[in-house]
Amino acid sequence: MQLKKILFAAALPAMFMASCSNEADGPTPPDTPGFKADGYMAVKVNMPAQPGSRAANDNFDDGTVNEYEVTDGALLLFTGSDEASAQFVAAYDLGMKDPVNDSDNDNITTSFLEAVKVQNVDVQGNLYALVMLNYKDVATVDANAPANLVVEGNAFAGTFTDFNALISGHAFHRGSGKSAEYFFMTNAPIANKQGGLVSPAGLDVTTLTLLNENCLYPTEAEAKASPAGSVFVERAVAKATLGVAATQANVEGKVLKIESVEWALANTENTSYVVRNLGDQSYNLFTSGKLSAPNYRFIGHTAIGTTAIQPVTALYRTYWCVDPAYSVDKTYTEVAGSFVGTDVPLYCHENTFTVANQNYKNTTRAVLKVKYEGGSFWTVNDRQDKIYDNFNDAKSFSDTFIYESQAVIDAIKDAMNAGQSVGIDWIKENVEITYALDGNGIQKVTDIAFKAVTTGDVFKAQPTFRDGAKEALIAKTNEYYSIAEYTDGVSYYDLRFQHFGNDLTPWTAPTAGKTDNTSDSYPGLSAEDYLGRYGMVRNNWYDVSVNSFKRLGLPVIPNANVETPDDNVNNELWLAFKVNILSWAKRTQNQDF
């Protein structure tokens, strides 16, 4: 596919002394005494395309134009001996200019090139860059005082480790569905070793971009011609889409034609880390021998690049993260907002968890609202081979149970004169049974009463139930008969989003005799085997295709709140850098109901 490319360079402060513009000079060692950086620096900023079929991590798609449009950006500078301890020193707003034409590349959707003026920055050792795009809902940059950075309403000062722990309650995009826009983006964690079928043993994963030192130039044009480094950014939300190929359901031989399908997300996370957080792990998991079959799944296999300004580089995308509630039970949330058509994409925060927390209650899911033609219908005791178009037919079984019950017979006998009797037809005519829908779409008996009778030859008194008999009969009837009402022909289905899914985390259901819990479903709670089977990660596109409906869903939205298991010139210098926006990583999921 043809990808739209835009190159944007952001100017960064000079990282060297006067001699640093000599390209023969090596990098300044971390223990080099600090200095004041004054001037301009350019960095490439590269936006992402999206990953395709689940079987391969590095399967990409551009998505729609609104998903990679950029209206503003900010450059954050950190300095120190290493990424984790690097101290925040300054932030600069990036002016966005005209796009630069670029060649097609599946890994990068868009690139931008801009320049900013940086002055009087204390550099101690290395200088690192972090870029935020479409950031003004999340952070504020003070143009008059670059050290003044406010994130989520709080002034920030600290290390990148501190920054990496920042949590936001913002949606990370504006609008919804097809009108969604202004997608917040930040640096993507990238690895220096290839994954896939090759073990990435000895890898380093970095989020900040270490900027070159021999990159000071007296003019903006020269700086842009030689960017100081490449920053690869990603969208801070996950994307979900739904396609339904089925036009009817085949339920136990009965064909139900589908009138419409709508959908919504449920149990989405309310907060997210500002930058994708890989957690406090040594990445042993990424290189474990157990992952060799089928895949070292946490690291991609396709090197990032190439574009007109971004040569191919031995850096690879990563496909996991931790969220703020990674190792604890999450706060369950039902469907938020209204249902929308299947042509509408939905976006949400990433949601991941340990294997021990890999259950329905913690997993973001899609809820499908399928409306069948013909109006309301009913089932009894979940028997899907019998679908009733009339409520009277559906309740005939429970009605008969009541008519023939000992409680009703005793009440009538107690009220009759000696030697008198009535038949079943009289009982059907004179016993009134009241039903009402409960919150689960079930028609339940709520009252049983006798019509008024005339005392005389047959009755000596009005029939009444013996103490407690009516209540016991109602309870027993509702226990024996469950009448599900599909109001207006609507049936609900749900599915959990799979990240690595069956392709990269194959799973065998619990064997007979085992209880249905997480520990039994995932033997040994093996992170190497099962971590990431379910969940959602930012900048990944989860595309679900529903091929068929072979059963009815539920008459109400399914309850998943359960633990059940199954992811300057003169004294100013110009310095250029490049930022790449990574493509969506697209994950396709087929589903039959």
C-alpha positions in Angstrom: 0.0 0.0 0.0 1.1 3.6 -0.6 1.9 5.3 2.7 1.8 9.0 3.3 5.2 10.2 4.5 6.0 13.4 6.2 9.5 14.3 7.5 9.8 16.5 10.5 12.9 17.6 12.3 12.9 19.2 15.7 15.8 21.3 16.8 17.6 20.2 19.9 20.3 21.9 22.0 23.9 21.5 21.0 25.4 18.6 22.8 29.1 19.4 22.5 31.7 22.0 22.9 32.8 24.0 19.9 34.8 21.1 18.5 31.7 18.8 18.5 30.8 19.8 14.9 33.8 17.9 13.8 32.4 14.6 12.6 35.6 12.8 13.4 35.1 13.5 17.1 33.7 10.6 19.0 30.8 10.7 21.5 31.3 12.6 24.7 31.8 10.0 27.5 29.2 10.1 30.2 31.7 11.4 32.7 32.6 14.5 30.6 32.1 17.6 32.7 28.8 19.4 31.9 28.4 22.4 29.7 25.8 24.8 28.5 24.1 23.8 25.2 23.1 26.7 23.0 21.9 26.3 19.4 19.6 24.2 17.2 19.4 20.5 16.7 17.3 18.4 14.3 15.9 15.0 14.9 13.8 12.8 12.7 10.3 11.9 14.0 8.8 8.8 12.5 5.1 7.8 12.9 3.9 4.2 12.8 1.9 2.2 10.4 -0.4 -0.4 12.1 0.8 -4.4 12.5 -1.9 -7.6 9.9 -2.6 -11.1 10.7 -1.8 -12.3 14.2 0.6 -15.0 13.1 3.2 -12.4 12.4 3.8 -9.5 14.7 5.3 -7.3 12.0 2.2 -7.0 9.9 1.3 -3.4 9.3 -1.5 -1.1 8.1 -1.6 2.7 7.8 -5.2 3.0 9.1 -7.0 6.2 8.2 -5.7 9.7 7.7 -7.1 11.1 10.9 -5.1 8.5 12.9 -1.8 9.9 11.9 -2.4 13.5 11.5 -0.2 15.8 13.6 -1.1 19.3 14.7 1.5 19.9 17.4 4.5 18.3 19.0 6.9 18.8 21.9 10.5 17.8 22.3 11.6 16.7 25.8 15.3 16.6 26.6 16.9 14.3 29.3 20.6 14.2 30.2 22.6 11.7 32.2 24.8 8.6 32.0 21.9 6.3 31.1 18.3 6.3 30.1 16.8 5.3 33.5 18.6 8.0 35.5 18.6 10.7 32.8 17.3 13.9 34.2 14.7 16.1 32.5 16.2 19.4 31.5 14.0 21.1 29.0 10.9 20.9 26.8 10.2 22.7 23.6 7.1 23.1 21.4 7.7 22.0 17.9 6.2 24.0 15.1 4.8 21.7 12.4 5.5 22.6 8.8 4.7 21.2 5.4 5.1 17.5 4.8 8.1 16.2 2.9 7.4 13.5 0.3 8.8 10.1 1.2 8.8 6.6 -0.1 6.5 3.8 0.9 7.4 1.8 4.0 5.2 -0.7 5.9 6.8 0.1 9.2 6.6 3.9 9.1 3.5 5.8 8.1 4.7 9.4 8.4 7.8 11.4 9.1 8.2 15.1 10.0 11.2 17.5 10.0 11.1 20.7 12.0 13.6 22.8 14.0 13.5 24.5 17.4 15.9 26.9 19.1 17.4 25.6 22.3 19.5 27.7 24.6 21.3 27.5 28.0 20.7 23.8 28.7 22.9 22.0 31.2 24.1 18.8 29.6 25.7 16.2 31.8 27.0 13.2 29.8 24.5 11.9 27.2 21.6 13.8 25.8 18.3 11.9 25.1 15.2 12.9 23.3 11.5 12.1 23.9 8.8 13.5 21.5 5.1 13.9 22.3 2.8 14.6 19.4 -0.7 15.9 19.7 0.1 16.5 23.3 -1.7 19.6 24.4 -4.5 17.8 26.1 -2.0 15.9 28.3 0.9 18.3 28.9 1.9 22.0 28.8 5.2 23.4 27.6 6.3 26.9 28.7 8.0 28.6 25.8 9.5 31.2 28.0 10.9 28.7 30.6 11.7 25.3 28.9 12.3 23.6 32.2 8.7 24.2 33.1 6.7 21.1 32.0 3.3 20.3 33.3 1.9 16.8 32.7 -1.7 16.0 33.6 -1.9 19.2 35.7 1.3 18.5 37.7 4.7 20.2 37.2 7.3 17.6 36.3 10.9 17.4 37.5 12.8 14.2 37.7 14.4 11.4 35.8 13.0 9.4 32.9 12.2 6.6 35.3 9.9 9.1 37.1 8.5 10.3 33.8 7.9 6.7 32.7 5.7 6.2 35.8 3.4 9.1 35.0 -0.3 8.0 34.6 -2.9 9.9 32.7 -6.7 9.7 32.8 -7.0 11.4 29.4 -8.5 9.4 26.5 -5.4 10.1 24.4 -7.7 11.1 21.5 -10.6 13.4 20.8 -13.9 12.4 19.5 -15.0 8.9 18.8 -15.5 6.4 15.9 -14.9 7.8 12.5 -14.6 11.3 13.8 -11.8 10.4 16.3 -8.8 12.7 15.9 -5.8 14.2 17.7 -4.2 10.9 18.7 -1.6 11.4 21.4 1.8 9.8 20.6 5.1 9.3 22.4 8.4 7.4 21.9 8.0 3.7 21.3 10.2 1.2 23.3 12.4 -0.5 20.7 14.8 -3.4 20.8 18.3 -3.7 19.3 17.9 -7.4 18.6 15.6 -9.2 16.2 12.9 -11.4 17.6 10.4 -13.7 15.8 12.0 -17.1 15.2 15.4 -15.7 16.3 16.3 -15.4 20.0 16.9 -11.8 20.9 19.4 -12.9 23.6 21.4 -10.0 24.9 19.0 -7.4 23.7 18.6 -3.8 25.0 15.2 -2.2 25.0 15.2 1.7 25.0 12.5 4.3 24.8 14.5 7.5 24.8 16.6 8.4 21.7 20.3 8.8 22.3 21.3 11.8 20.2 24.5 12.0 18.2 27.2 14.4 19.2 28.8 15.4 15.9 25.7 17.2 14.7 26.0 20.9 15.3 25.6 23.2 12.3 25.5 26.9 11.8 22.3 26.9 9.8 18.9 25.3 10.1 19.2 23.9 6.6 22.5 22.1 7.4 21.1 20.7 10.6 18.1 19.3 8.8 20.4 17.7 6.3 22.1 15.8 9.1 19.7 14.9 11.8 21.0 14.0 15.2 19.0 10.9 15.6 15.7 9.1 14.9 12.8 9.1 17.3 10.1 6.5 16.7 6.8 7.3 18.2 3.5 5.4 18.5 -0.1 6.2 19.2 -1.0 5.8 22.9 -4.3 3.9 22.3 -5.3 0.6 20.9 -7.7 0.3 18.0 -10.5 -2.2 17.5 -12.7 -2.9 14.4 -15.4 -5.4 13.8 -16.5 -7.1 10.6 -19.5 -9.4 10.4 -19.8 -11.7 7.4 -22.8 -13.6 8.6 -26.3 -12.5 7.5 -28.2 -15.1 9.5 -27.8 -17.4 12.4 -28.4 -21.2 12.2 -29.6 -22.2 15.6 -30.4 -25.9 16.0 -31.8 -26.0 12.5 -33.8 -22.8 12.8 -32.6 -19.9 10.6 -32.8 -16.4 12.1 -32.1 -13.6 9.7 -30.0 -10.8 11.0 -31.5 -7.3 10.8 -28.6 -5.3 12.2 -25.4 -5.7 14.2 -24.0 -3.0 16.5 -21.1 -3.2 19.0 -19.4 -1.5 21.9 -16.3 -2.0 24.1 -16.6 -3.1 27.7 -14.2 -3.3 30.6 -11.8 -0.7 29.2 -9.1 0.8 31.3 -9.7 4.4 32.6 -6.0 5.3 32.9 -2.8 4.6 31.2 0.9 5.4 31.4 1.9 8.5 29.4 4.7 6.5 27.7 4.4 2.7 27.1 5.9 1.1 30.2 7.6 -2.3 29.9 7.8 -2.7 33.7 10.6 -3.7 36.0 11.8 -6.7 34.1 15.2 -7.7 32.8 13.7 -8.9 29.5 14.7 -12.5 30.3 11.1 -13.2 29.4 11.7 -11.9 25.9 14.6 -14.4 25.3 13.3 -17.5 27.1 13.9 -20.7 25.3 10.3 -21.7 25.8 9.4 -19.0 23.4 11.3 -20.5 20.5 8.2 -22.4 19.6 6.3 -20.9 18.0 7.9 -17.5 18.4 10.0 -15.1 20.4 6.8 -13.1 20.3 7.6 -10.0 22.4 10.1 -8.7 19.8 9.4 -8.1 16.1 11.5 -9.5 13.3 11.4 -6.6 10.7 14.0 -3.9 11.0 12.5 -0.3 11.2 13.0 1.8 8.1 13.5 2.6 5.2 12.3 6.0 4.1 13.9 8.8 2.0 15.4 10.2 5.2 15.4 7.1 7.4 17.8 4.4 6.4 17.1 0.9 7.6 18.3 0.5 11.1 18.8 -2.6 13.2 16.0 -1.7 15.6 12.9 -3.7 16.2 9.4 -3.1 17.5 8.3 -4.5 20.9 4.9 -6.0 21.5 4.1 -5.9 25.2 3.7 -3.5 28.1 2.4 -3.2 31.6 -0.5 -1.0 32.5 -1.2 0.8 35.8 -3.2 -2.2 37.1 -1.0 -4.9 35.6 -0.6 -7.2 38.7 -3.9 -6.5 40.5 -7.6 -7.1 39.9 -8.9 -4.2 37.8 -12.0 -2.1 38.5 -14.5 -3.7 36.3 -16.5 -1.4 34.0 -19.5 -2.3 31.8 -20.3 -1.0 28.4 -19.5 2.8 28.3 -21.6 4.8 25.9 -23.9 3.7 23.2 -23.6 0.9 20.7 -22.4 1.8 17.2 -22.4 0.3 13.7 -19.8 -2.3 12.7 -18.2 0.2 10.3 -17.2 2.4 13.3 -13.7 1.9 14.8 -13.3 2.0 18.5 -10.3 3.1 20.6 -9.2 2.5 24.2 -6.3 2.5 26.6 -4.1 -0.5 26.6 -5.0 -3.3 29.1 -2.5 -6.0 30.1 -2.1 -8.3 33.0 0.0 -11.1 34.4 -1.0 -14.7 33.6 -2.4 -15.0 37.2 -4.8 -12.1 36.4 -5.7 -13.4 33.0 -9.5 -13.8 33.4 -12.7 -12.4 32.1 -13.0 -9.7 34.8 -9.7 -8.1 33.8 -10.0 -8.4 30.0 -11.3 -5.7 27.7 -14.0 -7.2 25.5 -16.3 -6.4 22.6 -20.0 -6.8 23.1 -22.1 -7.4 20.0 -25.8 -6.4 19.8 -27.4 -8.6 17.1 -31.0 -7.9 16.2 -32.8 -10.7 14.4 -35.9 -10.1 12.2 -39.4 -10.9 13.5 -39.5 -9.1 16.8 -39.3 -10.6 20.3 -38.9 -14.3 20.9 -38.4 -16.6 23.9 -36.5 -19.7 24.9 -37.0 -22.0 27.9 -34.2 -23.4 29.9 -31.7 -22.3 27.3 -33.0 -24.9 24.9 -32.1 -23.4 21.5 -33.8 -26.1 19.5 -37.1 -24.5 20.6 -37.5 -20.8 19.9 -41.0 -19.4 20.6 -42.4 -16.4 18.8 -45.2 -16.1 21.4 -44.8 -15.6 25.2 -47.8 -17.7 26.0 -46.3 -20.7 24.3 -43.0 -20.2 26.2 -44.7 -19.9 29.6 -47.0 -22.8 29.1 -44.6 -25.2 30.8 -44.2 -23.2 33.9 -47.9 -22.4 33.9 -48.8 -26.1 33.8 -46.3 -26.9 36.6 -48.2 -24.4 38.8 -51.7 -25.5 37.8 -50.8 -29.1 38.7 -48.9 -28.3 41.9 -49.9 -29.6 45.3 -49.8 -26.1 46.6 -52.7 -25.1 44.3 -54.6 -28.3 44.8 -54.4 -27.9 48.6 -55.6 -24.3 48.5 -58.6 -25.3 46.4 -59.5 -28.3 48.6 -59.2 -26.2 51.7 -61.8 -23.8 50.3 -64.3 -26.4 49.0 -67.3 -28.0 50.5 -67.0 -31.7 51.3 -67.4 -33.9 48.3 -66.8 -31.2 45.7 -64.1 -30.9 43.1 -63.0 -28.9 40.1 -61.1 -29.9 36.9 -57.9 -28.6 35.4 -59.8 -26.3 33.0 -61.3 -24.5 36.0 -57.8 -24.1 37.5 -56.4 -22.7 34.3 -59.3 -20.2 34.2 -59.2 -19.1 37.8 -55.5 -19.2 38.7 -53.8 -16.0 37.7 -50.0 -16.1 37.2 -48.0 -12.9 37.0 -44.6 -12.7 35.3 -42.1 -9.9 35.1 -38.7 -9.4 33.5 -35.7 -9.4 35.8 -32.4 -7.6 35.1 -31.0 -10.7 33.3 -33.7 -10.8 30.6 -35.6 -13.7 32.3 -39.3 -13.7 32.7 -39.9 -14.8 36.3 -43.1 -15.6 38.2 -43.7 -12.9 40.7 -47.2 -13.8 42.0 -49.9 -16.5 41.9 -53.5 -15.6 42.9 -57.0 -17.1 42.7 -59.8 -15.2 41.1 -62.8 -14.4 43.4 -65.2 -17.3 43.8 -68.8 -17.5 44.9 -69.5 -19.4 48.1 -72.3 -21.9 47.7 -72.5 -25.5 46.8 -68.9 -25.8 45.6 -66.9 -23.3 47.7 -67.3 -22.5 51.3 -64.5 -19.9 51.2 -62.1 -18.0 48.9 -59.1 -20.3 48.0 -55.9 -19.2 49.7 -52.5 -20.8 49.9 -51.4 -22.4 53.1 -48.7 -20.5 55.0 -45.5 -20.2 52.9 -46.9 -22.4 50.1 -47.2 -19.7 47.5 -43.7 -18.3 48.1 -42.3 -21.8 47.9 -44.1 -22.6 44.7 -42.9 -19.3 43.1 -39.3 -20.1 44.0 -39.5 -23.7 42.8 -41.1 -22.6 39.5 -38.4 -20.1 38.8 -35.8 -22.7 39.7 -37.2 -25.2 37.3 -38.1 -22.9 34.4 -36.0 -20.1 33.0 -37.8 -18.2 30.3 -35.4 -15.9 28.4 -37.0 -13.0 26.5 -35.1 -11.6 23.6 -36.8 -8.2 23.5 -37.3 -6.9 19.9 -35.2 -9.9 18.7 -32.0 -8.6 20.3 -29.3 -11.1 21.3 -26.0 -10.1 22.9 -22.6 -11.8 22.4 -19.2 -10.9 23.8 -15.6 -11.8 23.1 -12.3 -11.0 24.8 -9.6 -9.3 22.8 -6.6 -11.6 22.1 -3.2 -10.0 21.8 -1.0 -13.0 20.9 -3.9 -15.3 20.8 -3.9 -18.9 19.7 -1.2 -18.3 17.1 1.6 -17.3 19.4 0.2 -18.5 22.8 -1.5 -21.8 22.0 -3.6 -23.1 24.8 -5.3 -26.3 25.6 -8.6 -26.1 27.6 -8.6 -27.7 31.1 -9.0 -31.5 31.1 -11.9 -33.3 32.7 -11.9 -33.1 36.5 -10.1 -29.8 36.7 -11.9 -26.8 38.1 -12.5 -23.8 35.8 -9.9 -21.4 37.3 -6.9 -19.5 36.1 -4.4 -21.8 37.8 -5.8 -24.9 36.1 -6.3 -23.3 32.7 -2.7 -22.0 32.6 -0.7 -24.8 34.2 2.1 -23.4 36.4 0.9 -19.9 35.4 3.8 -19.9 32.9 4.5 -16.4 31.7 6.7 -17.9 29.0 3.8 -19.9 27.6 0.7 -17.8 28.2 1.6 -14.2 28.9 -0.1 -11.9 26.5 -2.6 -14.4 25.2 -5.3 -11.8 26.0 -5.0 -8.1 26.4 -4.6 -4.9 24.3 -1.4 -2.9 23.7 -1.2 0.7 22.4 -0.6 1.2 18.7 -2.0 -2.3 18.0 -5.1 -2.7 15.8 -7.4 -5.6 16.8 -9.6 -6.5 13.9 -12.3 -9.1 14.7 -14.1 -10.9 11.9 -17.3 -12.8 12.9 -17.9 -15.6 10.4 -21.0 -17.2 11.8 -23.6 -17.4 14.6 -24.4 -21.0 15.6 -26.2 -20.2 18.8 -28.2 -17.5 20.5 -26.4 -15.1 22.8 -27.9 -13.7 25.9 -31.0 -11.4 26.1 -29.0 -8.9 28.0 -25.3 -7.7 28.0 -23.3 -10.7 29.3 -21.9 -10.2 32.8 -18.2 -10.7 32.6 -17.5 -9.4 36.1 -16.3 -12.9 37.1 -12.9 -14.5 37.9 -13.3 -17.1 35.1 -10.2 -17.4 32.9 -10.4 -18.6 29.6 -3.5 -8.7 26.8 20.9 30.0 15.8 23.5 31.6 13.6 26.8 33.0 14.9 26.7 31.8 18.5 23.6 29.8 17.7 23.9 26.5 16.0 21.3 24.3 14.3 20.9 20.6 15.1 18.4 18.3 13.3 16.6 15.2 14.3 14.0 12.9 12.8 10.8 11.5 14.3 9.0 8.5 12.8 5.5 7.5 13.6 5.2 3.8 13.6 2.4 2.0 11.8 -0.4 0.3 13.5 0.4 -3.3 14.3 -2.8 -5.1 13.1 -4.0 -8.2 14.7 -6.8 -10.2 13.1 -9.1 -12.3 15.1 -11.7 -14.7 13.6 -14.8 -15.6 15.7 -17.6 -18.0 15.4 -20.6 -17.8 17.8 
